[in-house]
Amino acid sequence: VNSQAPIPSISLPSSFHGRNVTPPFLKGKDGFQDDYSGHELIRLAADLLTKAGIDSAELDARILLEHVFKLPATHSYFAHDRIARDDEERVFFALLRRRLTHEPMAYLLGQKEFYGHNFLVSPACLIPRPDTECVVEQCLSRLKGNERV
């Protein structure tokens, strides 16, 4: 994860949990606030992603937390009170910084589900799109009927 990426010019709302907390990546300093809980990381990320104009801010924040905490999908709800380790905070903030620049989630996670299978992806390849599944279905149906494709 590249922690040297440009810092987005987005400031944290001062009302974040009643505390004046600014994550270090927004200030451009090293070191991290101690004791971020899963809930705080989701809330912080969702607020920043919303300000960056990302429609799926809450979902993206949860997916990033699940990825960093190595939780199964939709299990971020069980990590609300869990305190992130320093290494988890660093990875979370590095991924969040990249998402704030509108980098696709698939590139951040390194994989994308398509047609019931997970595919490894990187910026060097195209991300499988859900609407392409109908093309796969058409090809499969023609192959089953021994039709020429």
VMD Tcl script that builds the backbone (N, CA, C; Angstrom):
set m [mol new atoms 447]
animate dup $m
set s [atomselect $m all]
$s set {name element resname resid chain x y z} {
  {N N VAL 1 A 0.849 -1.173 0.000}
  {CA C VAL 1 A 0.000 0.000 0.000}
  {C C VAL 1 A 0.888 1.227 0.000}
  {N N ASN 2 A 0.636 2.142 -0.900}
  {CA C ASN 2 A 1.446 3.345 -1.020}
  {C C ASN 2 A 0.955 4.402 -0.054}
  {N N SER 3 A 1.720 4.624 1.013}
  {CA C SER 3 A 1.307 5.621 1.999}
  {C C SER 3 A 1.798 7.021 1.637}
  {N N GLN 4 A 2.430 7.178 0.471}
  {CA C GLN 4 A 2.939 8.467 0.047}
  {C C GLN 4 A 2.032 9.142 -0.972}
  {N N ALA 5 A 0.839 8.619 -1.193}
  {CA C ALA 5 A -0.092 9.194 -2.169}
  {C C ALA 5 A -0.470 10.609 -1.748}
  {N N PRO 6 A -0.869 11.447 -2.708}
  {CA C PRO 6 A -1.268 12.821 -2.368}
  {C C PRO 6 A -2.404 12.831 -1.346}
  {N N ILE 7 A -2.363 13.780 -0.464}
  {CA C ILE 7 A -3.371 13.896 0.593}
  {C C ILE 7 A -4.565 14.671 0.050}
  {N N PRO 8 A -5.771 14.079 0.094}
  {CA C PRO 8 A -6.955 14.803 -0.373}
  {C C PRO 8 A -7.211 16.037 0.489}
  {N N SER 9 A -7.723 17.092 -0.120}
  {CA C SER 9 A -8.020 18.310 0.624}
  {C C SER 9 A -9.444 18.257 1.158}
  {N N ILE 10 A -9.653 17.383 2.121}
  {CA C ILE 10 A -10.953 17.220 2.770}
  {C C ILE 10 A -10.716 17.308 4.263}
  {N N SER 11 A -11.432 18.171 4.928}
  {CA C SER 11 A -11.262 18.292 6.369}
  {C C SER 11 A -12.351 17.519 7.087}
  {N N LEU 12 A -12.005 17.050 8.253}
  {CA C LEU 12 A -12.902 16.261 9.072}
  {C C LEU 12 A -13.921 17.165 9.761}
  {N N PRO 13 A -15.200 16.785 9.758}
  {CA C PRO 13 A -16.187 17.587 10.482}
  {C C PRO 13 A -15.803 17.697 11.957}
  {N N SER 14 A -15.899 18.885 12.542}
  {CA C SER 14 A -15.501 19.086 13.936}
  {C C SER 14 A -16.421 18.357 14.903}
  {N N SER 15 A -17.586 17.928 14.426}
  {CA C SER 15 A -18.538 17.264 15.308}
  {C C SER 15 A -18.299 15.760 15.421}
  {N N PHE 16 A -17.208 15.253 14.866}
  {CA C PHE 16 A -16.954 13.814 14.900}
  {C C PHE 16 A -16.875 13.334 16.341}
  {N N HIS 17 A -17.908 12.657 16.777}
  {CA C HIS 17 A -18.030 12.101 18.123}
  {C C HIS 17 A -17.752 13.116 19.222}
  {N N GLY 18 A -18.024 14.394 18.932}
  {CA C GLY 18 A -17.817 15.398 19.958}
  {C C GLY 18 A -16.353 15.688 20.243}
  {N N ARG 19 A -15.445 15.092 19.455}
  {CA C ARG 19 A -14.010 15.322 19.674}
  {C C ARG 19 A -13.451 16.032 18.458}
  {N N ASN 20 A -12.418 16.791 18.672}
  {CA C ASN 20 A -11.740 17.441 17.561}
  {C C ASN 20 A -10.608 16.510 17.114}
  {N N VAL 21 A -10.950 15.522 16.303}
  {CA C VAL 21 A -10.008 14.494 15.875}
  {C C VAL 21 A -9.700 14.705 14.403}
  {N N THR 22 A -8.439 14.798 14.065}
  {CA C THR 22 A -8.043 14.876 12.667}
  {C C THR 22 A -7.064 13.747 12.402}
  {N N PRO 23 A -7.420 12.802 11.544}
  {CA C PRO 23 A -6.501 11.702 11.263}
  {C C PRO 23 A -5.194 12.228 10.695}
  {N N PRO 24 A -4.086 11.591 11.026}
  {CA C PRO 24 A -2.781 12.079 10.592}
  {C C PRO 24 A -2.639 12.192 9.079}
  {N N PHE 25 A -3.298 11.314 8.309}
  {CA C PHE 25 A -3.109 11.399 6.861}
  {C C PHE 25 A -3.706 12.681 6.308}
  {N N LEU 26 A -4.647 13.275 7.009}
  {CA C LEU 26 A -5.209 14.541 6.560}
  {C C LEU 26 A -4.285 15.705 6.912}
  {N N LYS 27 A -3.485 15.534 7.979}
  {CA C LYS 27 A -2.543 16.577 8.371}
  {C C LYS 27 A -1.186 16.363 7.725}
  {N N GLY 28 A -0.958 15.185 7.159}
  {CA C GLY 28 A 0.310 14.884 6.533}
  {C C GLY 28 A 1.407 14.556 7.525}
  {N N LYS 29 A 1.054 14.138 8.748}
  {CA C LYS 29 A 2.041 13.796 9.767}
  {C C LYS 29 A 2.128 12.284 9.920}
  {N N ASP 30 A 3.230 11.841 10.488}
  {CA C ASP 30 A 3.362 10.424 10.820}
  {C C ASP 30 A 2.709 10.169 12.169}
  {N N GLY 31 A 2.432 8.911 12.444}
  {CA C GLY 31 A 1.821 8.551 13.709}
  {C C GLY 31 A 0.312 8.597 13.615}
  {N N PHE 32 A -0.345 7.876 14.497}
  {CA C PHE 32 A -1.792 7.759 14.441}
  {C C PHE 32 A -2.380 7.952 15.824}
  {N N GLN 33 A -3.587 8.445 15.856}
  {CA C GLN 33 A -4.315 8.534 17.128}
  {C C GLN 33 A -4.444 7.125 17.677}
  {N N ASP 34 A -4.352 6.979 18.953}
  {CA C ASP 34 A -4.531 5.668 19.563}
  {C C ASP 34 A -6.013 5.355 19.716}
  {N N ASP 35 A -6.296 4.096 19.722}
  {CA C ASP 35 A -7.609 3.594 20.116}
  {C C ASP 35 A -8.780 3.979 19.225}
  {N N TYR 36 A -8.642 3.835 17.916}
  {CA C TYR 36 A -9.797 3.952 17.031}
  {C C TYR 36 A -10.586 2.648 17.127}
  {N N SER 37 A -11.861 2.752 17.386}
  {CA C SER 37 A -12.704 1.550 17.367}
  {C C SER 37 A -13.196 1.326 15.940}
  {N N GLY 38 A -13.713 0.143 15.686}
  {CA C GLY 38 A -14.290 -0.141 14.378}
  {C C GLY 38 A -15.381 0.856 14.030}
  {N N HIS 39 A -16.223 1.172 14.999}
  {CA C HIS 39 A -17.302 2.138 14.778}
  {C C HIS 39 A -16.738 3.507 14.399}
  {N N GLU 40 A -15.696 3.955 15.103}
  {CA C GLU 40 A -15.104 5.262 14.803}
  {C C GLU 40 A -14.487 5.285 13.409}
  {N N LEU 41 A -13.823 4.203 13.026}
  {CA C LEU 41 A -13.224 4.143 11.693}
  {C C LEU 41 A -14.291 4.200 10.610}
  {N N ILE 42 A -15.396 3.463 10.805}
  {CA C ILE 42 A -16.484 3.483 9.824}
  {C C ILE 42 A -17.091 4.880 9.740}
  {N N ARG 43 A -17.367 5.469 10.875}
  {CA C ARG 43 A -17.986 6.801 10.909}
  {C C ARG 43 A -17.087 7.850 10.249}
  {N N LEU 44 A -15.807 7.815 10.603}
  {CA C LEU 44 A -14.840 8.750 10.040}
  {C C LEU 44 A -14.752 8.590 8.528}
  {N N ALA 45 A -14.584 7.349 8.082}
  {CA C ALA 45 A -14.455 7.075 6.643}
  {C C ALA 45 A -15.729 7.463 5.901}
  {N N ALA 46 A -16.889 7.110 6.441}
  {CA C ALA 46 A -18.155 7.429 5.775}
  {C C ALA 46 A -18.335 8.938 5.644}
  {N N ASP 47 A -17.994 9.687 6.694}
  {CA C ASP 47 A -18.099 11.152 6.638}
  {C C ASP 47 A -17.199 11.724 5.542}
  {N N LEU 48 A -15.960 11.266 5.500}
  {CA C LEU 48 A -15.008 11.781 4.522}
  {C C LEU 48 A -15.388 11.373 3.098}
  {N N LEU 49 A -15.814 10.134 2.923}
  {CA C LEU 49 A -16.208 9.654 1.598}
  {C C LEU 49 A -17.445 10.401 1.097}
  {N N THR 50 A -18.371 10.687 1.988}
  {CA C THR 50 A -19.550 11.461 1.612}
  {C C THR 50 A -19.137 12.851 1.134}
  {N N LYS 51 A -18.235 13.490 1.880}
  {CA C LYS 51 A -17.754 14.820 1.482}
  {C C LYS 51 A -17.019 14.775 0.145}
  {N N ALA 52 A -16.417 13.626 -0.174}
  {CA C ALA 52 A -15.689 13.476 -1.443}
  {C C ALA 52 A -16.630 13.154 -2.595}
  {N N GLY 53 A -17.947 13.035 -2.294}
  {CA C GLY 53 A -18.933 12.783 -3.344}
  {C C GLY 53 A -19.080 11.330 -3.735}
  {N N ILE 54 A -18.722 10.437 -2.849}
  {CA C ILE 54 A -18.844 9.000 -3.122}
  {C C ILE 54 A -20.196 8.533 -2.591}
  {N N ASP 55 A -21.060 8.089 -3.501}
  {CA C ASP 55 A -22.437 7.719 -3.145}
  {C C ASP 55 A -22.515 6.536 -2.189}
  {N N SER 56 A -21.599 5.598 -2.306}
  {CA C SER 56 A -21.641 4.389 -1.484}
  {C C SER 56 A -20.729 4.518 -0.268}
  {N N ALA 57 A -20.678 5.699 0.337}
  {CA C ALA 57 A -19.732 6.004 1.408}
  {C C ALA 57 A -19.816 5.034 2.583}
  {N N GLU 58 A -20.998 4.821 3.109}
  {CA C GLU 58 A -21.167 3.941 4.280}
  {C C GLU 58 A -20.776 2.507 3.936}
  {N N LEU 59 A -21.232 2.018 2.803}
  {CA C LEU 59 A -20.905 0.659 2.387}
  {C C LEU 59 A -19.403 0.510 2.169}
  {N N ASP 60 A -18.794 1.457 1.478}
  {CA C ASP 60 A -17.357 1.397 1.225}
  {C C ASP 60 A -16.570 1.399 2.536}
  {N N ALA 61 A -16.980 2.225 3.489}
  {CA C ALA 61 A -16.305 2.282 4.787}
  {C C ALA 61 A -16.372 0.928 5.487}
  {N N ARG 62 A -17.544 0.307 5.444}
  {CA C ARG 62 A -17.702 -1.002 6.082}
  {C C ARG 62 A -16.853 -2.073 5.386}
  {N N ILE 63 A -16.844 -2.048 4.071}
  {CA C ILE 63 A -16.060 -3.025 3.313}
  {C C ILE 63 A -14.567 -2.849 3.590}
  {N N LEU 64 A -14.102 -1.603 3.663}
  {CA C LEU 64 A -12.694 -1.366 3.979}
  {C C LEU 64 A -12.352 -1.896 5.369}
  {N N LEU 65 A -13.236 -1.664 6.336}
  {CA C LEU 65 A -12.985 -2.162 7.686}
  {C C LEU 65 A -12.945 -3.688 7.700}
  {N N GLU 66 A -13.890 -4.323 7.023}
  {CA C GLU 66 A -13.903 -5.786 6.959}
  {C C GLU 66 A -12.623 -6.314 6.317}
  {N N HIS 67 A -12.161 -5.639 5.291}
  {CA C HIS 67 A -10.940 -6.045 4.607}
  {C C HIS 67 A -9.730 -5.929 5.543}
  {N N VAL 68 A -9.614 -4.798 6.221}
  {CA C VAL 68 A -8.473 -4.555 7.103}
  {C C VAL 68 A -8.518 -5.466 8.330}
  {N N PHE 69 A -9.703 -5.665 8.893}
  {CA C PHE 69 A -9.858 -6.537 10.062}
  {C C PHE 69 A -9.936 -8.018 9.678}
  {N N LYS 70 A -9.915 -8.294 8.373}
  {CA C LYS 70 A -9.999 -9.669 7.854}
  {C C LYS 70 A -11.270 -10.382 8.340}
  {N N LEU 71 A -12.393 -9.676 8.191}
  {CA C LEU 71 A -13.698 -10.201 8.583}
  {C C LEU 71 A -14.455 -10.663 7.353}
  {N N PRO 72 A -15.328 -11.660 7.497}
  {CA C PRO 72 A -16.202 -12.025 6.375}
  {C C PRO 72 A -17.129 -10.857 6.025}
  {N N ALA 73 A -17.638 -10.859 4.813}
  {CA C ALA 73 A -18.544 -9.800 4.358}
  {C C ALA 73 A -19.701 -9.624 5.328}
  {N N THR 74 A -20.101 -8.423 5.524}
  {CA C THR 74 A -21.202 -7.989 6.396}
  {C C THR 74 A -20.940 -8.229 7.889}
  {N N HIS 75 A -19.710 -8.505 8.270}
  {CA C HIS 75 A -19.411 -8.725 9.684}
  {C C HIS 75 A -18.833 -7.489 10.381}
  {N N SER 76 A -18.833 -6.342 9.709}
  {CA C SER 76 A -18.313 -5.130 10.344}
  {C C SER 76 A -19.160 -4.744 11.558}
  {N N TYR 77 A -20.404 -5.161 11.579}
  {CA C TYR 77 A -21.278 -4.853 12.710}
  {C C TYR 77 A -20.769 -5.482 14.004}
  {N N PHE 78 A -20.029 -6.581 13.870}
  {CA C PHE 78 A -19.516 -7.265 15.051}
  {C C PHE 78 A -18.191 -6.675 15.521}
  {N N ALA 79 A -17.664 -5.703 14.808}
  {CA C ALA 79 A -16.364 -5.127 15.147}
  {C C ALA 79 A -16.475 -3.681 15.633}
  {N N HIS 80 A -17.674 -3.251 16.000}
  {CA C HIS 80 A -17.873 -1.853 16.388}
  {C C HIS 80 A -17.018 -1.461 17.587}
  {N N ASP 81 A -16.865 -2.351 18.558}
  {CA C ASP 81 A -16.114 -2.027 19.768}
  {C C ASP 81 A -14.656 -2.447 19.691}
  {N N ARG 82 A -14.302 -3.191 18.668}
  {CA C ARG 82 A -12.919 -3.663 18.544}
  {C C ARG 82 A -11.994 -2.470 18.283}
  {N N ILE 83 A -10.892 -2.418 18.975}
  {CA C ILE 83 A -9.910 -1.353 18.798}
  {C C ILE 83 A -8.906 -1.806 17.737}
  {N N ALA 84 A -8.679 -0.940 16.760}
  {CA C ALA 84 A -7.745 -1.256 15.678}
  {C C ALA 84 A -6.308 -1.182 16.185}
  {N N ARG 85 A -5.504 -2.146 15.755}
  {CA C ARG 85 A -4.067 -2.100 16.038}
  {C C ARG 85 A -3.436 -1.016 15.163}
  {N N ASP 86 A -2.242 -0.605 15.513}
  {CA C ASP 86 A -1.555 0.439 14.741}
  {C C ASP 86 A -1.386 0.049 13.282}
  {N N ASP 87 A -1.004 -1.198 13.029}
  {CA C ASP 87 A -0.813 -1.626 11.641}
  {C C ASP 87 A -2.133 -1.630 10.878}
  {N N GLU 88 A -3.233 -1.967 11.550}
  {CA C GLU 88 A -4.547 -1.934 10.912}
  {C C GLU 88 A -4.963 -0.500 10.601}
  {N N GLU 89 A -4.673 0.422 11.513}
  {CA C GLU 89 A -4.979 1.841 11.267}
  {C C GLU 89 A -4.218 2.344 10.049}
  {N N ARG 90 A -2.936 2.013 9.968}
  {CA C ARG 90 A -2.124 2.476 8.840}
  {C C ARG 90 A -2.696 1.982 7.517}
  {N N VAL 91 A -3.048 0.692 7.459}
  {CA C VAL 91 A -3.602 0.132 6.223}
  {C C VAL 91 A -4.954 0.757 5.925}
  {N N PHE 92 A -5.803 0.888 6.947}
  {CA C PHE 92 A -7.133 1.474 6.752}
  {C C PHE 92 A -7.018 2.892 6.192}
  {N N PHE 93 A -6.173 3.728 6.805}
  {CA C PHE 93 A -6.041 5.111 6.352}
  {C C PHE 93 A -5.400 5.194 4.972}
  {N N ALA 94 A -4.481 4.302 4.665}
  {CA C ALA 94 A -3.870 4.287 3.323}
  {C C ALA 94 A -4.920 3.930 2.267}
  {N N LEU 95 A -5.764 2.921 2.564}
  {CA C LEU 95 A -6.827 2.549 1.632}
  {C C LEU 95 A -7.870 3.653 1.525}
  {N N LEU 96 A -8.204 4.269 2.651}
  {CA C LEU 96 A -9.178 5.364 2.646}
  {C C LEU 96 A -8.661 6.527 1.807}
  {N N ARG 97 A -7.391 6.849 1.946}
  {CA C ARG 97 A -6.809 7.933 1.153}
  {C C ARG 97 A -6.988 7.635 -0.335}
  {N N ARG 98 A -6.738 6.401 -0.749}
  {CA C ARG 98 A -6.887 6.032 -2.152}
  {C C ARG 98 A -8.347 6.109 -2.583}
  {N N ARG 99 A -9.269 5.673 -1.731}
  {CA C ARG 99 A -10.696 5.713 -2.083}
  {C C ARG 99 A -11.178 7.150 -2.193}
  {N N LEU 100 A -10.628 8.049 -1.375}
  {CA C LEU 100 A -11.012 9.459 -1.440}
  {C C LEU 100 A -10.656 10.081 -2.784}
  {N N THR 101 A -9.733 9.485 -3.501}
  {CA C THR 101 A -9.392 9.959 -4.848}
  {C C THR 101 A -10.214 9.223 -5.902}
  {N N HIS 102 A -11.245 8.497 -5.450}
  {CA C HIS 102 A -12.190 7.773 -6.306}
  {C C HIS 102 A -11.581 6.550 -6.982}
  {N N GLU 103 A -10.522 6.009 -6.412}
  {CA C GLU 103 A -9.985 4.754 -6.933}
  {C C GLU 103 A -11.021 3.664 -6.665}
  {N N PRO 104 A -11.300 2.791 -7.648}
  {CA C PRO 104 A -12.324 1.759 -7.464}
  {C C PRO 104 A -12.021 0.817 -6.297}
  {N N MET 105 A -13.065 0.429 -5.608}
  {CA C MET 105 A -12.933 -0.487 -4.479}
  {C C MET 105 A -12.253 -1.795 -4.887}
  {N N ALA 106 A -12.545 -2.288 -6.074}
  {CA C ALA 106 A -11.941 -3.550 -6.519}
  {C C ALA 106 A -10.420 -3.455 -6.527}
  {N N TYR 107 A -9.880 -2.314 -6.936}
  {CA C TYR 107 A -8.425 -2.146 -6.936}
  {C C TYR 107 A -7.887 -2.074 -5.507}
  {N N LEU 108 A -8.633 -1.454 -4.617}
  {CA C LEU 108 A -8.198 -1.361 -3.223}
  {C C LEU 108 A -8.171 -2.731 -2.562}
  {N N LEU 109 A -9.179 -3.550 -2.871}
  {CA C LEU 109 A -9.287 -4.866 -2.254}
  {C C LEU 109 A -8.483 -5.919 -2.997}
  {N N GLY 110 A -8.162 -5.641 -4.253}
  {CA C GLY 110 A -7.383 -6.578 -5.052}
  {C C GLY 110 A -8.186 -7.720 -5.631}
  {N N GLN 111 A -9.508 -7.629 -5.540}
  {CA C GLN 111 A -10.361 -8.686 -6.093}
  {C C GLN 111 A -11.741 -8.154 -6.422}
  {N N LYS 112 A -12.457 -8.889 -7.276}
  {CA C LYS 112 A -13.823 -8.528 -7.650}
  {C C LYS 112 A -14.598 -9.801 -7.930}
  {N N GLU 113 A -15.775 -9.913 -7.349}
  {CA C GLU 113 A -16.647 -11.063 -7.595}
  {C C GLU 113 A -17.326 -10.865 -8.941}
  {N N PHE 114 A -17.331 -11.921 -9.739}
  {CA C PHE 114 A -17.990 -11.887 -11.037}
  {C C PHE 114 A -18.486 -13.278 -11.366}
  {N N TYR 115 A -19.762 -13.376 -11.634}
  {CA C TYR 115 A -20.405 -14.624 -12.027}
  {C C TYR 115 A -20.120 -15.745 -11.021}
  {N N GLY 116 A -20.180 -15.384 -9.741}
  {CA C GLY 116 A -20.019 -16.367 -8.673}
  {C C GLY 116 A -18.586 -16.743 -8.359}
  {N N HIS 117 A -17.628 -16.052 -8.945}
  {CA C HIS 117 A -16.213 -16.345 -8.707}
  {C C HIS 117 A -15.481 -15.054 -8.360}
  {N N ASN 118 A -14.460 -15.178 -7.508}
  {CA C ASN 118 A -13.622 -14.025 -7.190}
  {C C ASN 118 A -12.437 -13.993 -8.142}
  {N N PHE 119 A -12.203 -12.830 -8.738}
  {CA C PHE 119 A -11.087 -12.632 -9.647}
  {C C PHE 119 A -10.133 -11.615 -9.039}
  {N N LEU 120 A -8.833 -11.892 -9.172}
  {CA C LEU 120 A -7.833 -10.935 -8.747}
  {C C LEU 120 A -7.802 -9.802 -9.755}
  {N N VAL 121 A -7.765 -8.570 -9.261}
  {CA C VAL 121 A -7.710 -7.411 -10.146}
  {C C VAL 121 A -6.645 -6.446 -9.652}
  {N N SER 122 A -6.171 -5.645 -10.564}
  {CA C SER 122 A -5.214 -4.583 -10.258}
  {C C SER 122 A -5.464 -3.471 -11.266}
  {N N PRO 123 A -4.840 -2.329 -11.074}
  {CA C PRO 123 A -5.013 -1.262 -12.063}
  {C C PRO 123 A -4.549 -1.656 -13.470}
  {N N ALA 124 A -3.835 -2.772 -13.578}
  {CA C ALA 124 A -3.362 -3.234 -14.889}
  {C C ALA 124 A -4.425 -4.017 -15.661}
  {N N CYS 125 A -5.596 -4.235 -15.058}
  {CA C CYS 125 A -6.649 -4.987 -15.756}
  {C C CYS 125 A -7.992 -4.281 -15.600}
  {N N LEU 126 A -8.928 -4.681 -16.430}
  {CA C LEU 126 A -10.276 -4.136 -16.335}
  {C C LEU 126 A -11.023 -4.832 -15.206}
  {N N ILE 127 A -11.900 -4.096 -14.551}
  {CA C ILE 127 A -12.718 -4.652 -13.479}
  {C C ILE 127 A -13.948 -5.300 -14.104}
  {N N PRO 128 A -14.230 -6.579 -13.771}
  {CA C PRO 128 A -15.450 -7.203 -14.300}
  {C C PRO 128 A -16.680 -6.425 -13.855}
  {N N ARG 129 A -17.599 -6.224 -14.784}
  {CA C ARG 129 A -18.812 -5.462 -14.502}
  {C C ARG 129 A -20.010 -6.407 -14.410}
  {N N PRO 130 A -20.951 -6.109 -13.527}
  {CA C PRO 130 A -22.125 -6.967 -13.389}
  {C C PRO 130 A -22.926 -7.106 -14.684}
  {N N ASP 131 A -23.021 -6.037 -15.483}
  {CA C ASP 131 A -23.818 -6.124 -16.704}
  {C C ASP 131 A -23.183 -7.031 -17.750}
  {N N THR 132 A -21.925 -7.392 -17.566}
  {CA C THR 132 A -21.266 -8.314 -18.489}
  {C C THR 132 A -21.716 -9.749 -18.239}
  {N N GLU 133 A -22.313 -10.006 -17.082}
  {CA C GLU 133 A -22.789 -11.355 -16.781}
  {C C GLU 133 A -23.825 -11.818 -17.806}
  {N N CYS 134 A -24.630 -10.906 -18.352}
  {CA C CYS 134 A -25.622 -11.303 -19.361}
  {C C CYS 134 A -24.929 -11.783 -20.640}
  {N N VAL 135 A -23.765 -11.243 -20.951}
  {CA C VAL 135 A -23.000 -11.714 -22.109}
  {C C VAL 135 A -22.529 -13.145 -21.850}
  {N N VAL 136 A -22.035 -13.403 -20.640}
  {CA C VAL 136 A -21.596 -14.752 -20.266}
  {C C VAL 136 A -22.772 -15.723 -20.350}
  {N N GLU 137 A -23.936 -15.331 -19.859}
  {CA C GLU 137 A -25.120 -16.191 -19.902}
  {C C GLU 137 A -25.520 -16.517 -21.333}
  {N N GLN 138 A -25.473 -15.531 -22.205}
  {CA C GLN 138 A -25.790 -15.758 -23.616}
  {C C GLN 138 A -24.808 -16.748 -24.244}
  {N N CYS 139 A -23.535 -16.572 -23.968}
  {CA C CYS 139 A -22.517 -17.487 -24.505}
  {C C CYS 139 A -22.732 -18.902 -23.992}
  {N N LEU 140 A -22.996 -19.027 -22.697}
  {CA C LEU 140 A -23.214 -20.361 -22.125}
  {C C LEU 140 A -24.454 -21.024 -22.703}
  {N N SER 141 A -25.519 -20.263 -22.881}
  {CA C SER 141 A -26.742 -20.856 -23.425}
  {C C SER 141 A -26.531 -21.313 -24.864}
  {N N ARG 142 A -25.772 -20.569 -25.636}
  {CA C ARG 142 A -25.487 -20.960 -27.018}
  {C C ARG 142 A -24.564 -22.175 -27.066}
  {N N LEU 143 A -23.613 -22.252 -26.165}
  {CA C LEU 143 A -22.725 -23.398 -26.117}
  {C C LEU 143 A -23.475 -24.676 -25.733}
  {N N LYS 144 A -24.443 -24.557 -24.827}
  {CA C LYS 144 A -25.241 -25.713 -24.421}
  {C C LYS 144 A -26.087 -26.225 -25.579}
  {N N GLY 145 A -26.555 -25.322 -26.427}
  {CA C GLY 145 A -27.379 -25.697 -27.558}
  {C C GLY 145 A -26.561 -25.993 -28.806}
  {N N ASN 146 A -25.232 -26.054 -28.651}
  {CA C ASN 146 A -24.330 -26.299 -29.760}
  {C C ASN 146 A -24.508 -25.300 -30.909}
  {N N GLU 147 A -24.927 -24.100 -30.566}
  {CA C GLU 147 A -25.056 -23.069 -31.576}
  {C C GLU 147 A -23.692 -22.444 -31.833}
  {N N ARG 148 A -23.523 -21.904 -33.008}
  {CA C ARG 148 A -22.291 -21.175 -33.282}
  {C C ARG 148 A -22.348 -19.831 -32.582}
  {N N VAL 149 A -21.250 -19.464 -31.976}
  {CA C VAL 149 A -21.171 -18.194 -31.257}
  {C C VAL 149 A -20.567 -17.149 -32.156}
}
mol reanalyze $m
mol bondsrecalc $m
mol representation Tube
mol addrep $m
